């Protein structure tokens, strides 16, 4: 014979479900916090030492976690580098090319874009220079710089609208957007940002 049927304690079941849900939420929050610390530690090291001189052990120590924890969250260098880059660009967003597209006059459009890009270079120079320096030394860095180069090429295409379609003009516009162009004109040649923009505009017009 079957034994007596015990009534289900729905209150206890609900409590267990709520407790389980709370524990999962807390675990997810701890995981997210650990991931955030790892990313911020990586950004801090990349922007002071450079990516090529940043080790996983150094990231783990700065983040206050074990080395294997870094790999648990970011199994590959590319994933960690990508998260670091996304975090850095979120703090230093690149000028929005959508606003440039609304400017019909090509010279004014280029002048506006260069002014904003050169102002951005001014802000991020020290940190960005480390990325550029180390990109050839770190596989993930090379990949991300290739992505950036493709994005800059698209911006050059946008800014080239309304200009002569000759290859030399397109090359001059692309050259004017480069970080090294800005550094050469402003840091090494001593031009002000406004003078650098004017010089590049004259250069493109003269090609």
N, C-alpha and C positions, 0 to 999 in steps of 0.2 A: 504493500500500500504506500501511496505517496504521503509524505509527512505534511504537516500543516504549512500552508502557504503563508510566508511572512510578508507583511505589507511593505511596499517599497517606500523608503524614506526619501521622498522627493526633495526635501530640504537639504539633506546631506549630499544628494547627487548634485543639486544646484551649487552648493558651497564648493564641492570638489571642482566643478566646471569653472566657477569663477576664480578659484585659487589657481587652477592650471592656466587659465587665460592670463591672469596677472603675472604668473611666473614667466610665461612665454614673452609677455610684453617687456618685463624687466630684463630678460635675457637679450632681447632684441635691442633694447636701449643700451645695455652694456656693450654689446657688439658694435653698435653704431659709435659709441663714445670711444672705444678702443680704435676703431678704424679712423675716426677723426684725429685722434692723437698721433697715429702713425703717419697720416697724410701731412699734418701740420709739422711734425718733426722732420719729415722728408723735405718739405718746402723750406723750412728754416735752414737745413744743411745745404740744400741745393743753391740757396740764394746767398750763402756765406762762403762755403767751401767750393761749391760747384758740383754738378752731378757726378763727374768722373772721380771725385775725391770723397764721395759719400758712400759708405759701406752699410750693408744691412745691419751689422752689429751696432754701428753708430746710430742708426735710425731707431733700433730697438731700445738702446740705452736712453736716448733722448725722450722717447715716447713712454718709457717706464714699463716696457713689456719684454717678454722673452723673444729671442731671435725667431723661434719657430712660430710665434704668434704673428709676426710680420708676414711670414709665408702663408699662414692660414688665411689671412685676409687678402694677400696679394701673391699668388703662387708664382708669378713671373715678374721680371724686372719691368716689362712693358706695361703691365697692369698698374704697378706702383707709380711708374713714371707718368702714365696717362692720368691717374687720379691726382698726382701732384700738379701736373700741368693745368688740369681743369680747375683745381683749387686756386692756383696762382692767377689764371686768367679771370676767374670770377672776382678776384680782388682788384685786378687791373684790366678791366674790359677794354678791348681795342676799339677805337672809334668806329661808329656805325656807318657803314657805306650806304645804307638805305637813304640817309639824308643827302648824301652826295648825288645820288641818282636823280634827285628832284631838282638839281641845279642845271638849267639848260645850257648856259654859257660854258664852254669847255675850259676856258682859262680860269674863270671864277671857280668852277668845280675843282680843278686841279689845285688851285691856290688854297681853297678851303680844306681839301683833303690833306695836303702837305702840312698846313698849319696845325691840324689836329693830330696827325701822325707824329710830327716832330715834337709836339707838346707831350705826347705819350712816351716817346723815346726819352725825353728829359726826365720824366718821372721814374721810369723803370730801368734806366741805363745800367746801373751797377749790377742789378740782378740779371737782367736780360743778357748782358755781356758775358756772364758766366755760362748761360745756356748756350750761347753762340760758340764760345770758346771750347766747350766740352762736347758739343754735338757730334763731332767726328770720332770721339773716343768712346761713346756709349751708343750701342745699337738702338736702344729705345729713343735716345735723344735724336739720332739721325732720322728715324722714322717720323718723329713729331716735327722736326724742322722741315722735312719734305712736305708734310701736310701744310705747314705754315707757308712754305714757298708756293704751293699750289693756290692757297687762299690769296696770297699777295698777287699772283698772276691774274686771278680773277678780278681783283681790285684794279690792277693796271688796265685790264680790258675795259672795265667800266669807265675809268678816267680817260681812256683813249677815245671814247665816243665823241665825234665832232671834230677830231683832229685828223690830219692826213693819215691814211692807212699804210703809209710806208713803214717798213720794218724798223728803220732807224728811229722814227718818232716813237713807236711803241717801246723800243728799247730804252729810249731816253726817259720816258715816263716811268717805266719799271725801275730804272736806275735811281730816279729821284725818290722812290719810296723806301729804298733800302736803309737799314739801320746803319750800315757802314758809311753810306753817303752822308747821313746826318752827322755822324761822329767826325767824319773828315772835315766837313764844313764848319761845324760849330765848335768841336773840341780841339781839332788840330789847326784849323785855319782861323779860328777866333771870330767867326761871324755870329751875329745874333740869330735866333730862330727866324725872325722876320726877314733878315737879309739872306738867310739860307733858302727860304721859300722863294724869295724874289729871284735869286740866282738860278735856282732850278727851273723856275717858270721861264726865265729868259733863255735858258739852255734848251728847253723843249721847243719853244717858239722858233729858235734859230736853226734847229736841225732840218 
